[in-house]
């Protein structure tokens, strides 16, 4: 099972996906980050459950140029990640 995060605010065009990828890889998580047409960033991850709180804290703060206004977290049983890496889409 995967976890899906939707991050809203000023999160596109500020290096947010690269920030997420760097930290997700360091935490041993697989998945992806992508920009959505509505201005949010979608992050889907799988990996050690104990790494998710750390990633969530990082998503709430974002990189220096970002401004995170909201974060939604949900279980995503529909998405089964077969990758062993974290990608930027």
N, C-alpha and C positions, 0 to 999 in steps of 0.2 A: 504494500500500500504506500501511496505517496502522500505528501502534504503539499497543499497549494496555498500560496500567499498572493494576495493582490495588494499592491502598494500604490497609494494615491498621493497626489501632491505635485510638487515640481521634481519629478523623478525621471523625466526623459530629457536627453541632451546634456546631462550633467555627469556622465560616467557611472550611473547607478548600476547598470548591468555588469560592468567590469568590476566594480566594487563587490557586488554579490558573488560573482564567479570566483574572484580571488579568495574570499572568505569561505565560501562553500567548499572549495577544493581543500583549503587548509583544515576544514572540519571533517573531511572525509565523506562529503555528501556528493551524490550524483544528481543530475537533473539539468534544468535549463532556466534561463531568464530571458524574457522577451517583452518588447514594447507592445502594448495593445492600442488599437485605434482611438480609444477614449482617453488616452493620456496616462493610463496606469501602467505599471510593470507587473507582469505575472512571473512568479517564481514557483517552480514545481521541483520538489526535491524528494529523494529517498536516501536512507542511510541510517546511521545510529540514532536512536531516539534521544539519547542524551546530548546530541549535537544541535537539536532543533531549538531549544531555548536560547542558545548562544546566537544562532542565525537570526532568530526572531528579534533579539535585542539589536543586532546589527542592522536589520531591515528597518527598524523603528528610527534609527539615527541616520543611516545613509551616509554617503560621502559628504565632504565639506560643502559642495555646491548644491546639494539637494535640500529639499524641504519636504519631509514626510508629514502628510496631514492625516493619513489613515492607513490602517493595516488590517486586512481580513485574513483569517486563517481557517482552512477547512481540510478535512481528510479528503483525499481524492482516490477512492478505490478503483475508479475507472481507468486511471492512468498507471500503467505498469512500466516503470523505467527499466530498460534493458542495458542502458549505458553504464559504463564504469567511470564516466567523467562528467564534468559540469560544463555545459555549453551555453553560448550566447546566441540566441536566434534573432 
